[in-house]
Amino acid sequence: MSALVVGLASPDHTSQKVWGLVGAAGYACAALVAARSSTPWARTPAVVAATGAAAIPLLYLSVIGRAQMEVGVVERAADLLFSTGTPYNPAPHAVRDFNPYLPGMALFGIPHLLFGDTPFAGARVWFLLGFLAAVAGAVRVLTRGGDLATGPSGTARGATAGVTGAVWLIACPVVALPLSIGGVDPPVIGLLCLALAFTQRGRAGRAGLVVGVAAVLKWTAWPAIPVIVAVLAVRSGRRAAFRCAAAATGLAALAITPAVLVDTNAFYQNVVLYPLGLGPTASSAQSPLLGHLIVLLLPHGKAVTTALIALSAVGMGVSLLVRPPRSTVAAADRLALGLLLAIALSPATRIGYAIYPIVLIAWPRFTARLSADRPATPPAASEPPHQRRTAAGHLSTATPAAPATAGPLPPHRSPAGRDARRRPRRQDHASGARHSVGADDSRRAG
């Protein structure tokens, strides 16, 4: 239904309309397949839904050359980066002139710079590949090296379930839509999922590097840094939290600082003023959410929304100090809440930003079943085989064999005898071993 609503409500000759109509047909086919399946959330209807709602619209829109405006912005940013040293237009006027993303996003436009207007060199295809690589990495991190149950064929059930869950994630409308039309948010949320996977496995350094890469792409990844650091401080200690924070902030600073130094004014206009709706040119990202309504209805509305966003950020920071999250699911929930507040209060926002809270709420709950929500620890080493054999030999030697002519055991035994038989003591085994050694020595002496 959501795809059909988007298709009918979108203007003609837009990529959203194409996605809505094609995606509605794909979801209808997936529903028919799911109705005939006896297994809930099976892989076959997920594949049908992902094919009809993401793959087919993506291929069709790529061939006809129709995409979201963000695709052209990122491709132009790559051109500017290699020609001027900064991905930002120094004198933007129209909406298309602005680049509200951080410098790392320009890397997705490099294939277009190298190969031109070929269908599969566009930034949209590389957004998709970046998202798929990050989600596949998250599944691999959570299912590799764990104590996973195996099926009859010997394959890990956790890995199989992870692939199926990833396909369902791609088929979700809030993910399939930006993947098809060329939204920039899927690779960012994919990297956040990968960072949470490393956090769940207790790998602080890798979690910091991944969330640092996400923070180089877009501001929406920055709130994830303090959240992941907080949960690592609780689960793995201060050193792990510091290692994650240093990796994330260091990588982000190394990537962003050159663009700031090359043209500070261009960076400020494109990345700070324009996304917040504080510049002379109004952002095209306008949805009837609370921040947009405050700007329209209240005097000095932009200042009010900026203050509310700052207060919500302070509140989230205080909550991390007072009551830090103790699991990756709780951390994802806290991050989803912070991003939801920022999205609702921002004067220039999109309904499509809902991909962040929805994925952050749903995906970690699913992946918690793939791997225990604790750092992966190797199982305790078992006793070496040669020691087990030696102990068994001592026990067998220490217990004399009953004579072949011995009759039945007496019916009544003393309490001391029963207790001794119930609780064999280590010193008994040791004394038996000594007797055995003495007997062997006597045989050799004879």
C-alpha positions as CSV (number, residue, x, y, z in Angstrom):
1,M,0.0,0.0,0.0
2,S,2.8,2.4,0.8
3,A,4.3,2.0,-2.7
4,L,1.0,2.5,-4.3
5,V,0.3,5.7,-2.3
6,V,3.7,7.1,-3.3
7,G,3.1,6.2,-7.0
8,L,-0.3,7.9,-7.1
9,A,0.7,10.9,-5.0
10,S,4.0,11.7,-6.8
11,P,4.0,14.1,-9.7
12,D,4.3,12.8,-13.2
13,H,7.7,12.1,-14.8
14,T,9.4,11.7,-11.4
15,S,11.4,8.7,-10.2
16,Q,9.2,8.4,-7.2
17,K,6.2,7.8,-9.3
18,V,7.9,5.1,-11.3
19,W,9.1,3.4,-8.1
20,G,5.7,3.5,-6.5
21,L,3.8,1.9,-9.4
22,V,6.4,-0.7,-10.2
23,G,7.1,-1.4,-6.5
24,A,3.4,-1.9,-5.8
25,A,3.2,-4.6,-8.4
26,G,6.3,-6.2,-6.9
27,Y,4.9,-6.2,-3.4
28,A,1.6,-7.7,-4.7
29,C,3.5,-10.6,-6.3
30,A,5.5,-11.1,-3.0
31,A,2.2,-11.1,-1.0
32,L,0.8,-13.9,-3.3
33,V,4.0,-16.0,-2.9
34,A,4.0,-15.4,0.9
35,A,0.3,-16.5,1.1
36,R,1.3,-19.9,-0.4
37,S,4.3,-20.3,1.8
38,S,4.0,-22.3,5.1
39,T,7.0,-20.5,6.7
40,P,6.7,-17.0,7.9
41,W,9.3,-14.5,6.7
42,A,10.6,-17.1,4.1
43,R,13.3,-16.2,1.7
44,T,11.3,-16.7,-1.5
45,P,8.8,-13.9,-0.9
46,A,11.6,-11.7,0.3
47,V,13.5,-12.2,-3.0
48,V,10.3,-11.5,-5.0
49,A,9.7,-8.3,-3.0
50,A,13.3,-7.1,-3.3
51,T,13.3,-7.8,-7.0
52,G,10.1,-6.1,-7.7
53,A,10.5,-3.1,-5.4
54,A,14.3,-2.4,-5.7
55,A,16.0,-4.3,-8.6
56,I,13.5,-3.7,-11.4
57,P,12.9,0.0,-10.7
58,L,16.6,0.6,-10.3
59,L,17.4,-1.0,-13.6
60,Y,14.6,0.8,-15.4
61,L,15.4,4.2,-14.0
62,S,19.1,3.7,-14.7
63,V,18.5,2.9,-18.3
64,I,16.2,5.9,-18.9
65,G,18.5,8.2,-17.0
66,R,16.0,9.4,-14.4
67,A,17.2,9.7,-10.8
68,Q,16.9,11.7,-7.6
69,M,18.6,15.1,-7.7
70,E,21.2,13.9,-5.1
71,V,22.8,11.7,-7.8
72,G,23.7,14.7,-9.9
73,V,24.9,16.6,-6.8
74,V,27.3,13.8,-5.8
75,E,28.6,13.4,-9.3
76,R,29.3,17.1,-9.6
77,A,31.0,17.1,-6.2
78,A,33.5,14.5,-7.5
79,D,34.2,16.7,-10.5
80,L,34.8,19.8,-8.3
81,L,36.9,17.8,-5.9
82,F,39.4,16.8,-8.6
83,S,39.3,20.2,-10.3
84,T,39.4,22.6,-7.4
85,G,40.4,20.6,-4.4
86,T,37.0,20.9,-2.7
87,P,33.6,19.2,-3.5
88,Y,31.7,22.4,-2.7
89,N,30.6,25.2,-5.0
90,P,32.0,28.5,-3.7
91,A,29.0,30.6,-5.0
92,P,25.8,28.4,-4.9
93,H,22.5,30.1,-5.8
94,A,20.0,27.5,-7.1
95,V,19.1,24.3,-5.1
96,R,21.1,22.1,-7.5
97,D,24.3,24.2,-6.8
98,F,24.4,23.1,-3.1
99,N,26.2,20.0,-1.8
100,P,24.9,19.4,1.8
101,Y,27.0,16.3,2.3
102,L,30.4,15.8,3.8
103,P,33.5,15.3,1.6
104,G,33.4,11.5,1.7
105,M,30.2,11.4,-0.2
106,A,32.0,12.7,-3.3
107,L,33.8,9.3,-3.6
108,F,30.5,7.7,-4.9
109,G,30.7,10.1,-7.9
110,I,34.2,9.1,-9.0
111,P,33.0,6.2,-11.3
112,H,30.9,8.8,-13.2
113,L,33.9,11.0,-13.5
114,L,36.0,8.2,-14.9
115,F,33.5,6.5,-17.2
116,G,31.0,9.3,-18.1
117,D,27.2,8.8,-18.5
118,T,27.2,5.1,-18.8
119,P,24.2,3.6,-17.0
120,F,26.1,1.7,-14.3
121,A,28.8,4.3,-13.6
122,G,26.3,6.6,-11.9
123,A,26.5,7.3,-8.2
124,R,23.1,5.6,-7.7
125,V,24.6,2.2,-8.5
126,W,27.5,2.8,-6.1
127,F,25.1,3.9,-3.3
128,L,23.5,0.5,-3.7
129,L,26.8,-1.4,-3.7
130,G,28.0,0.5,-0.7
131,F,24.8,-0.4,1.2
132,L,25.0,-4.1,0.2
133,A,28.6,-4.4,1.2
134,A,28.0,-2.9,4.6
135,V,25.0,-5.1,5.3
136,A,26.8,-8.2,4.1
137,G,29.7,-7.3,6.3
138,A,27.3,-6.9,9.3
139,V,25.9,-10.3,8.7
140,R,29.3,-11.9,8.4
141,V,30.6,-10.2,11.6
142,L,27.6,-11.5,13.6
143,T,27.6,-15.0,12.2
144,R,31.3,-15.8,11.9
145,G,33.0,-17.5,14.8
146,G,29.9,-17.9,16.9
147,D,28.3,-21.0,18.3
148,L,25.8,-21.4,15.5
149,A,23.5,-24.3,15.1
150,T,23.9,-26.2,11.8
151,G,21.4,-27.7,9.6
152,P,21.4,-31.1,7.9
153,S,23.6,-29.9,5.1
154,G,26.2,-28.5,7.5
155,T,25.5,-24.9,6.8
156,A,25.1,-22.4,9.7
157,R,21.5,-21.6,10.3
158,G,22.6,-18.1,11.5
159,A,24.3,-17.3,8.2
160,T,21.2,-18.5,6.3
161,A,18.9,-16.5,8.5
162,G,21.1,-13.4,8.1
163,V,21.0,-13.5,4.4
164,T,17.2,-13.8,4.4
165,G,17.0,-10.9,6.9
166,A,19.2,-8.8,4.6
167,V,16.9,-9.5,1.7
168,W,13.8,-8.5,3.7
169,L,15.7,-5.3,4.7
170,I,16.3,-4.4,1.1
171,A,12.6,-5.1,0.3
172,C,11.4,-2.7,3.1
173,P,9.8,0.4,1.4
174,V,11.9,2.9,3.3
175,V,15.0,1.2,2.0
176,A,13.9,0.1,-1.5
177,L,12.7,3.6,-2.4
178,P,16.0,5.4,-1.9
179,L,18.0,2.5,-3.3
180,S,16.0,2.7,-6.6
181,I,15.9,6.4,-7.1
182,G,19.4,7.2,-5.9
183,G,19.1,8.4,-2.2
184,V,22.3,9.0,-0.3
185,D,21.1,7.6,3.0
186,P,21.3,3.8,2.4
187,P,25.1,3.6,2.5
188,V,25.1,5.7,5.7
189,I,22.6,3.5,7.5
190,G,24.4,0.4,6.2
191,L,27.6,1.5,7.8
192,L,25.8,2.2,11.1
193,C,24.5,-1.3,11.0
194,L,28.0,-2.6,10.5
195,A,29.4,-0.5,13.3
196,L,26.7,-1.8,15.6
197,A,27.7,-5.4,14.6
198,F,31.3,-4.7,15.5
199,T,30.1,-3.2,18.8
200,Q,28.0,-6.3,19.5
201,R,31.1,-8.5,19.0
202,G,33.2,-6.2,21.2
203,R,35.6,-5.0,18.5
204,A,35.9,-1.4,19.5
205,G,38.6,-0.3,17.0
206,R,36.8,-1.6,14.0
207,A,33.5,-0.2,15.2
208,G,35.2,3.2,15.5
209,L,36.7,3.1,12.0
210,V,33.3,2.1,10.5
211,V,31.3,4.8,12.2
212,G,34.1,7.2,11.3
213,V,33.6,6.3,7.6
214,A,29.9,7.0,8.0
215,A,30.6,10.3,9.7
216,V,32.7,11.3,6.7
217,L,29.6,10.9,4.4
218,K,26.8,12.8,6.2
219,W,26.0,14.6,9.4
220,T,23.3,12.1,10.3
221,A,26.0,9.6,11.3
222,W,27.6,11.8,13.9
223,P,25.1,11.1,16.7
224,A,26.1,7.4,16.5
225,I,29.7,8.1,17.7
226,P,28.8,9.0,21.4
227,V,26.1,6.3,21.5
228,I,28.5,3.6,20.4
229,V,31.2,4.9,22.7
230,A,28.8,4.9,25.7
231,V,27.7,1.3,25.1
232,L,31.4,0.1,24.7
233,A,32.3,1.9,28.0
234,V,29.7,-0.2,29.8
235,R,30.4,-3.5,28.1
236,S,34.1,-3.4,27.4
237,G,35.6,-0.7,29.6
238,R,37.0,2.7,29.2
239,R,40.0,1.7,27.1
240,A,37.7,0.2,24.5
241,A,35.5,3.3,24.5
242,F,38.5,5.5,24.1
243,R,39.9,3.4,21.2
244,C,36.5,3.6,19.4
245,A,36.2,7.4,19.9
246,A,39.8,8.1,18.8
247,A,39.3,6.0,15.6
248,A,36.0,7.6,14.7
249,T,36.9,11.2,15.4
250,G,40.4,10.9,14.1
251,L,39.3,9.5,10.7
252,A,36.5,12.1,10.4
253,A,38.8,14.9,11.2
254,L,41.4,13.8,8.7
255,A,38.8,13.6,5.9
256,I,36.8,16.8,6.7
257,T,39.6,19.2,7.7
258,P,41.2,19.6,4.2
259,A,37.8,20.6,2.7
260,V,37.3,23.2,5.4
261,L,40.8,24.6,5.0
262,V,40.6,24.9,1.2
263,D,37.4,27.0,1.2
264,T,35.9,27.6,4.7
265,N,33.1,29.8,3.4
266,A,31.9,27.2,0.8
267,F,31.9,24.5,3.4
268,Y,29.9,26.6,5.8
269,Q,27.3,27.6,3.2
270,N,26.8,24.1,1.8
271,V,27.1,21.9,4.8
272,V,25.9,24.0,7.7
273,L,23.5,26.8,6.6
274,Y,21.7,25.0,3.7
275,P,20.8,21.7,5.5
276,L,19.4,23.7,8.5
277,G,17.4,26.0,6.3
278,L,19.3,29.0,7.5
279,G,20.8,30.2,4.2
280,P,19.3,32.5,1.7
281,T,18.3,29.6,-0.6
282,A,15.5,27.4,0.8
283,S,16.3,23.7,0.9
284,S,14.1,21.4,-1.2
285,A,13.9,19.0,1.8
286,Q,10.6,20.3,3.2
287,S,8.1,18.1,4.9
288,P,5.2,19.1,7.1
289,L,7.0,18.0,10.3
290,L,7.2,20.0,13.5
291,G,10.3,22.0,12.6
292,H,8.9,23.1,9.3
293,L,5.6,24.1,10.9
294,I,7.4,26.1,13.6
295,V,9.3,28.1,10.9
296,L,6.0,28.8,9.1
297,L,3.9,29.7,12.1
298,L,6.2,31.3,14.7
299,P,8.2,34.5,14.6
300,H,12.0,33.8,14.5
301,G,11.0,30.2,13.8
302,K,14.5,29.2,12.5
303,A,16.1,30.3,15.8
304,V,13.5,28.4,17.7
305,T,14.1,25.2,15.8
306,T,17.9,25.6,16.1
307,A,17.5,26.0,19.9
308,L,15.2,23.0,20.2
309,I,17.7,20.8,18.2
310,A,20.5,21.9,20.5
311,L,18.4,21.2,23.6
312,S,17.5,17.7,22.3
313,A,21.2,17.0,21.6
314,V,22.2,18.1,25.2
315,G,19.4,15.9,26.6
316,M,20.6,12.9,24.6
317,G,24.1,13.5,25.8
318,V,23.0,13.7,29.5
319,S,21.0,10.5,29.1
320,L,24.1,8.7,27.8
321,L,26.0,9.8,30.9
322,V,23.3,9.1,33.5
323,R,21.9,5.9,32.0
324,P,24.1,4.6,29.2
325,P,22.8,1.8,27.0
326,R,24.0,-1.7,28.0
327,S,23.2,-3.6,24.8
328,T,23.5,-2.8,21.1
329,V,19.7,-3.0,20.8
330,A,19.4,-0.3,23.5
331,A,22.1,1.7,21.8
332,A,20.3,1.5,18.5
333,D,17.0,2.6,20.2
334,R,18.8,5.6,21.8
335,L,20.3,6.6,18.5
336,A,16.9,6.2,16.7
337,L,15.3,8.5,19.3
338,G,18.0,11.1,18.9
339,L,17.8,11.1,15.1
340,L,14.0,11.1,15.2
341,L,14.1,14.3,17.3
342,A,16.5,15.9,15.0
343,I,14.4,15.0,11.9
344,A,11.2,16.2,13.5
345,L,12.7,19.5,14.7
346,S,14.8,20.4,11.6
347,P,13.2,23.1,9.4
348,A,14.5,21.4,6.3
349,T,13.8,17.6,6.4
350,R,12.3,14.8,4.4
351,I,9.9,12.0,5.2
352,G,12.5,9.7,3.6
353,Y,14.8,10.3,6.6
354,A,12.6,7.8,8.3
355,I,15.0,5.1,7.0
356,Y,17.2,5.9,10.0
357,P,14.9,5.2,13.0
358,I,13.0,2.4,11.3
359,V,16.2,0.4,10.4
360,L,17.8,1.2,13.7
361,I,14.8,-0.1,15.6
362,A,14.1,-3.2,13.4
363,W,17.5,-4.5,12.2
364,P,19.4,-4.8,15.6
365,R,16.5,-6.8,17.1
366,F,16.8,-9.2,14.2
367,T,20.6,-9.5,14.4
368,A,20.5,-10.0,18.1
369,R,19.2,-13.5,17.3
370,L,22.2,-14.2,15.0
371,S,24.8,-13.8,17.7
372,A,24.6,-13.4,21.4
373,D,24.5,-9.8,22.5
374,R,28.0,-9.9,24.0
375,P,31.6,-9.9,22.8
376,A,32.6,-13.1,21.1
377,T,34.8,-15.2,23.5
378,P,36.5,-18.4,22.6
379,P,35.1,-21.5,24.4
380,A,37.1,-22.7,27.4
381,A,39.9,-25.0,26.4
382,S,39.1,-28.6,27.2
383,E,41.6,-30.8,29.0
384,P,44.3,-32.2,26.6
385,P,43.6,-35.7,25.4
386,H,46.8,-37.1,26.9
387,Q,45.9,-35.8,30.3
388,R,42.5,-37.3,30.1
389,R,44.0,-40.7,29.2
390,T,46.4,-40.5,32.1
391,A,43.7,-39.6,34.6
392,A,41.6,-42.5,33.3
393,G,44.5,-44.9,33.7
394,H,45.1,-43.8,37.2
395,L,41.5,-44.3,38.1
396,S,41.4,-47.7,36.6
397,T,44.6,-48.7,38.4
398,A,43.5,-47.3,41.7
399,T,40.3,-49.4,41.7
400,P,41.2,-53.1,42.1
401,A,39.2,-55.5,40.0
402,A,36.8,-57.7,41.9
403,P,37.6,-61.4,42.0
404,A,35.8,-63.5,39.5
405,T,34.5,-65.8,42.4
406,A,33.2,-62.9,44.5
407,G,29.7,-63.2,45.6
408,P,27.0,-60.5,45.7
409,L,27.8,-57.4,47.6
410,P,26.4,-57.3,51.2
411,P,23.0,-55.7,51.4
412,H,24.0,-53.3,54.3
413,R,26.8,-50.9,54.1
414,S,28.0,-48.4,56.6
415,P,27.2,-44.7,56.0
416,A,30.9,-44.0,55.7
417,G,31.3,-46.5,52.9
418,R,28.3,-45.0,51.1
419,D,29.7,-41.5,51.4
420,A,33.1,-42.5,50.2
421,R,31.6,-44.2,47.2
422,R,29.4,-41.2,46.4
423,R,32.1,-38.6,46.7
424,P,35.4,-39.9,45.3
425,R,38.2,-37.6,46.5
426,R,41.2,-36.5,44.6
427,Q,43.6,-37.8,47.3
428,D,42.1,-41.3,46.8
429,H,43.0,-41.2,43.2
430,A,46.4,-39.9,44.0
431,S,47.0,-42.6,46.6
432,G,45.8,-45.2,44.1
433,A,48.2,-43.9,41.6
434,R,51.1,-44.2,44.1
435,H,50.1,-47.8,44.9
436,S,50.1,-48.5,41.2
437,V,53.5,-47.0,40.7
438,G,54.8,-49.0,43.7
439,A,53.4,-52.2,42.3
440,D,55.1,-51.6,38.9
441,D,58.4,-50.9,40.6
442,S,58.2,-54.1,42.6
443,R,57.5,-56.1,39.4
444,R,60.5,-54.5,37.7
445,A,62.7,-55.2,40.7
446,G,61.6,-58.9,40.7
